[in-house]
């Protein structure tokens, strides 16, 4: 379960009973086979007890809950001295920022050479630097399906709408992406679309 005000996911811990961890504590995210609506993801996370544990999280909790869209709590509104629901406030804030062209998470797609908006469900590997100053994230691009590796801060992941001023990009095309590109080019080469394009030249 995700708590939007603390930006923490709650999981079971065999040592402490319960663990509350941020997205940057995840190490692997994989969608489980089966139902897609709602999809369920298995995550491996680094726990405060020093161990690494598995957990399950729904698609809605992974992608939408950090924006406050699943929050059922209340907060004390100091302006009106009333308890108000959290979800409306956070949903309005997220909608306003998205309408302004900001995206909660982003990454740089190396094969396309451009930044792309993303959701956490597109991450599949996360690895911290030795000094924990940065994280390497492997992301499957939702547009071209290629894998890119970016180096970002923990805040880039943990705080929606926080984008690092600079990110590191691993300049590498992974083998599966290269094979897929060759297959796509080969199919394109033998298609009528290629002939039509050649006639236009």
Secondary structure, 3 states (H helix, E strand, C coil): CEECCCCEEEEEECCCEEEEECHHHEEEEEECCCCCCCCEEEEEEECCCCCEEEEEEEHHHHHHHHHCCCCCCEEEECCCCEEEEHHHHHHHHHHHHHHCCCCCEEEEECCCCEEEEECHHHEEEEEECCCCCCEEEEEECCCCCCEEEEEECHHHHHCCCCCCCCCEECCCCCHHHHHHHHHHHHHHHCCHHHHHHHHHC
